[in-house]
Amino acid sequence: MTNQTDITATLAHYIIHSEPNREAIDAARDGVTDFISTALPIVQGAIADSGLAPLKQVFSGTDSLTRSLILGYAGHVLDFDDYHPAFRGHPSTVILPALFALAAEDPAVTEEAFLTAYVIGVEAAGRIGLACGPRHYSLGYHNTATLGAIAAAAAAARLAGASVEQTQTILGLAATQAAGLRAQFGSAVKPLHAGLSARAGLTAVKLGLAGFEGNTQQVIDAFLAAHGDQKQQPELLVENWGAPWRMLSPGLEFKRYPTCGGTHSAAEAAFALREQWHKQKGADADLADAIEHITVTFPPGGDVAPFIRNATNGVEARFSLEYVIAAALIEGELKLAHFSEAPVETTISALANRVIRRADETAPPDELDPEARFHEVTLHLRNGSTLIQRTTRQETSARPTDLRAKLQQTIGSLTHLDSNQIADRCALRQEGDLRYLLGLLF
C-alpha cells in the first residue's frame, strides 16, 4: 500500500497491518531483557534516585498514563538503556513503558502481540529518525523525547487494536506533544523526557480511541518540516517498510557502560592504553602519576552529547568525556558506582582535569555521519613519550553485550530476585511471562 501524497496515511497503514518476521520478534526479546535490567533496579529501589520520590508525589496515580511516565523515567535514569543509530536515541525506554502500561490494564494482551507492537514501534522510531534528518539532534533536540512520542504512539496503537483512521489521528496527537532539549543532559530532566514521551504516545492512543478528533492529513509531513531541516526526507518513513526491520538492521545497541554512548569509544581507547601501559611497566605501576596530560580527538561536533567538561557528580559524569576517560584509565572499568548521584571521586576528577578536547577538522562533521565517529586518545607522559589509541564507533558497537551479566550487575543487591529467572521470563516465550514482568514493574 502506498500513498505518496499523504505519508501520514501510509505510515498508519503499515503500523496497523504489517507483520514482523520471526527474526525481528526474536531480536525484540533481547530488547525487553535490556530494558528490565535498567528499569527494574530503579523501580525496586536497588539503586537510589532522588528524582523518583518527587515524581511520584506529583504523579501519584496507578492509571496507565501515570505508569507509563514513571516507568519511562525509571528506564532512562541510569543512561544504561539501549540505543538505535537510525533513531539517534533510546527507543525502548519510551516504547516499552507505553506497552507495559497498556498490557497491565488488559489481561487479554499476549506475549506475541506485545513483541509485535514493540517491533512496530522500533520500526517507526528508526524511520522517523531517518526522515527527520541528523540536524534535528544537532539543533539541540533530544530525539528520545521528540521522536520518541511518535514511536511510542505507533507501538501502542498497534497493541490497542486501533484502526488505520484512528492511527492517523493518534500520530498527529503524538507529534503535537513532542518536546525535549539536550540542554537537560546530566540532570533528572533527561530521563523525565523519556517518561513524558511514553505518556504522550499513550495519551495520543487513548484520545484517538475515545473519538477525539484532530487533523489527520499530512501531520507527519508538518512535523518533519518543523523539526528537521531542508534535508528531511518524508519518503523514508514508508519506503521498503520492514525490509529489513529496524529491529534487525541496524538493530538495537545494548550499552556495556552506564554512560552516554558518545563516550564509549573514548572509554575503550582508554582501556587499551591502560592495558598497554601496565604490560610495559607492570601491574603496580601508577599510570595516573605518569601522565602529564591527555588529548582526546574526534570529528567536529562529536562531543555535542558528552558536553560536560567539569562534572561535579556522577550523573553529570556520564556526559563528561574527561571523567569517563579518567575513570577508564584509573579503574580499568566503568562501574555504576562511579556514575551515581554522589560527588565525583577526587582521584578520577584530578586526572579528568588534565584531559584536553580537540576536534579533527579534517574529519567529516559528526552531524553529517555520526556512524563515522571515532575517538583518538593520546597520553602525553611526563618522560616525554606518548601512547596513542584510536577507536571507532563501529568497533565499539560491534562488541556484544552480555545481557544476563548486565541484569545481574544492576539488580544484584535485590537478593529476593533471581536474575536468571527474570532473564528467562524477559524472552516472553511462554504464557504468563508478560504477567510476571508486570508484577515486578508495577
ABEGO torsion letter per residue (X at the ends): XBBAABAAAAAAAAAAABBBBAAAAAAAAAAAAAAAAAAAAAAAGABBBAAAAAAAAABABABAAAAAAAAAAAAAAAGABBBBAAAGBBAAAAAAAAAAAAAAABAABBAAAAAAAAAAAAAAAAAAAAAAEAAAAAAGBBAAAAAAAAAAAAAAAAAAGBBAAAAAAAAAAAAAABBEBAAABGBAAAAAAAAAAAAAAAAAAAAAAAGBBBBABGAAAAAAAAABBAABBAAAAABGBGOBBAAAOAEBBBBABBBBAAAAAAAAAAAAAAAAAAAAAEAABBAAAABABBBBBBBBGAAAABABABBABAAAAAABAAAAAAAAAAAGBBBAAAABABBBBAAAAAAAAABBBBBBAABBBAAABAAABBBBBBBBBAAGBBBBBBBBAAAAAABBBBAAAAAAAAAAABAABBAAAAAAAAAGABBGAAAAAAAAAX
